Amino acid sequence: MTAPHVAGGHELTVRRGQFWIPGERVGTAYGTVQRAPLFVSWEAPPAGAHRIPLVLVHGGGGQGTDWTGTPDGRPGWATRFVEAGFAVYVVDRCGHGRSPYHPDVVGPMGAQFPYEAATALFLPDEMREHQTQWTFARDVGSGEVDQLLSPMGPLPADLAESQRLDADRLGRLLDIVGEAVLVTHSAGGPVGWLTAAARPERTLGIAAIEPVGPPFAEIPGMGTLTWGLTSAAIPCDPPAGSPDEVAGRRIPALAGKPVAVVTGGASAFADFAPQVVDFLNVAGADARSLYLPDFGITGNGHGLIFEANSDETVKPVIDWILTTVAPHEPAAERTQGRTS
């Protein structure tokens, strides 16, 4: 194996930094602590950038590294977005990665994410023939599967509270960043809808990559999408007194909001993606499906952000942002970063 620092693939020089969205201060028997701070790292092109930054929200038990690299050591989507001229903000959701978790203040942990669950989600045996873009070994103990599982930790046992925490911190991140496009993956999808509800004026669009669903589904080992596409309550019009009143109601924060639901051709998530799109459009969003085979990109499963052709799977997302969201920015500002 070639040492990573000489293997190439990271030629672009970037500006980068990091900061925290602090959690609430709470008193405990051993002193005052923070509850569920959120870690943010950012990268931007060396000179200029699109006016609209991207906020990358990882899924399930993962962390921000889901966007920064692949199991075989290549640059991830975050790098490709920067190469396309975007500033990116990559978060570790509350209690994940570099965002500390202590059950006494955040709440009980769920179970640790096991190999069996990871392979069933990302490498299902029944899709082996069709999932041609996982070109690596599939066996537990193989290098790439070890790399896939290593960053995956436990979710909070209370899925609704986990989503509420994430949406609060991401809303405060948008207070700092300004208008942005949210790019979510898998179980990060609900956080995107809730962040849009918290900061509708700052959420210019959402690219939901393989978002969890269908509406009102129970997600094995995690919880239930009680409020349609979220476990936490989301404001409706007219107000919903209970979750069973959500279906068919508008979600004001999503009104006219451009949303792309991106799925791979060898993913079970593609089966219910049309239901997710329909739910969003009934709620008032301007949602559409980006089914990768329609773009000539085939063989991708749930982990399309880090499979062998990840440099290709990101392209329809970049194009959608540039053609659907970016045209809303003033022309002078849109070209500033490209001519600096």
LINGI-V767716 format. One record per backbone hydrogen bond with DSSP energy under -0.5 kcal/mol. CO is the residue of the C=O (numbers start at 1). NH is the residue of the N-H. If there is no record, write none. Layout:
# LINGI-V767716
CO_NH + CO_NH
This chain:
# LINGI-V767716
3_6 + 3_7 + 4_7 + 13_46 + 15_44 + 17_42 + 19_40 + 20_22 + 21_38 + 24_26 + 24_35 + 26_33 + 28_31 + 31_28 + 33_26 + 34_36 + 35_24 + 37_95 + 38_21 + 39_92 + 40_19 + 41_90 + 42_17 + 43_88 + 44_15 + 51_53 + 53_181 + 54_56 + 54_89 + 55_57 + 55_183 + 56_58 + 56_91 + 57_185 + 59_62 + 61_153 + 63_66 + 64_67 + 64_68 + 65_69 + 67_78 + 68_76 + 70_73 + 74_70 + 76_79 + 76_80 + 77_81 + 78_82 + 79_83 + 80_84 + 81_86 + 82_85 + 85_50 + 87_54 + 88_43 + 88_90 + 89_56 + 89_91 + 90_41 + 91_93 + 92_39 + 93_96 + 96_99 + 98_100 + 102_105 + 102_106 + 102_107 + 103_107 + 108_157 + 111_155 + 112_114 + 114_118 + 115_119 + 116_120 + 117_121 + 118_122 + 119_123 + 124_127 + 125_128 + 127_130 + 127_131 + 130_132 + 131_134 + 133_135 + 133_308 + 139_142 + 142_146 + 143_147 + 144_148 + 145_149 + 146_150 + 147_151 + 149_152 + 151_153 + 155_110 + 157_159 + 158_162 + 159_163 + 160_164 + 161_165 + 162_166 + 163_167 + 164_168 + 165_169 + 166_170 + 167_171 + 168_172 + 169_173 + 170_174 + 171_175 + 172_176 + 173_176 + 173_177 + 174_178 + 179_53 + 180_204 + 180_205 + 181_55 + 182_184 + 182_207 + 183_57 + 184_209 + 185_188 + 186_189 + 186_212 + 188_192 + 189_192 + 189_193 + 190_194 + 191_195 + 192_196 + 193_197 + 194_198 + 195_199 + 199_202 + 199_203 + 202_180 + 202_204 + 204_258 + 205_182 + 206_208 + 206_260 + 207_184 + 207_209 + 208_210 + 208_262 + 209_186 + 214_217 + 217_219 + 217_225 + 218_220 + 219_222 + 219_223 + 223_219 + 224_226 + 225_228 + 227_229 + 228_216 + 230_227 + 237_250 + 239_241 + 242_245 + 243_246 + 246_249 + 250_237 + 250_252 + 251_254 + 252_255 + 254_257 + 257_286 + 258_206 + 259_288 + 260_208 + 260_262 + 261_290 + 262_210 + 263_292 + 264_267 + 267_270 + 268_271 + 268_272 + 269_273 + 270_274 + 272_275 + 272_276 + 273_277 + 274_278 + 275_279 + 276_280 + 277_281 + 278_282 + 279_283 + 280_285 + 281_284 + 283_251 + 284_256 + 285_287 + 286_259 + 288_261 + 289_291 + 290_263 + 290_292 + 291_294 + 292_295 + 292_297 + 293_296 + 296_298 + 299_133 + 300_266 + 301_304 + 303_306 + 306_71 + 307_310 + 309_312 + 309_313 + 310_314 + 312_315 + 312_316 + 314_318 + 315_319 + 316_320 + 317_321 + 318_322 + 319_323 + 320_324 + 320_325 + 321_325 + 321_326 + 325_328 + 326_329 + 330_334 + 331_335 + 332_336 + 333_337 + 335_338 + 335_339 + 336_339 + 336_340
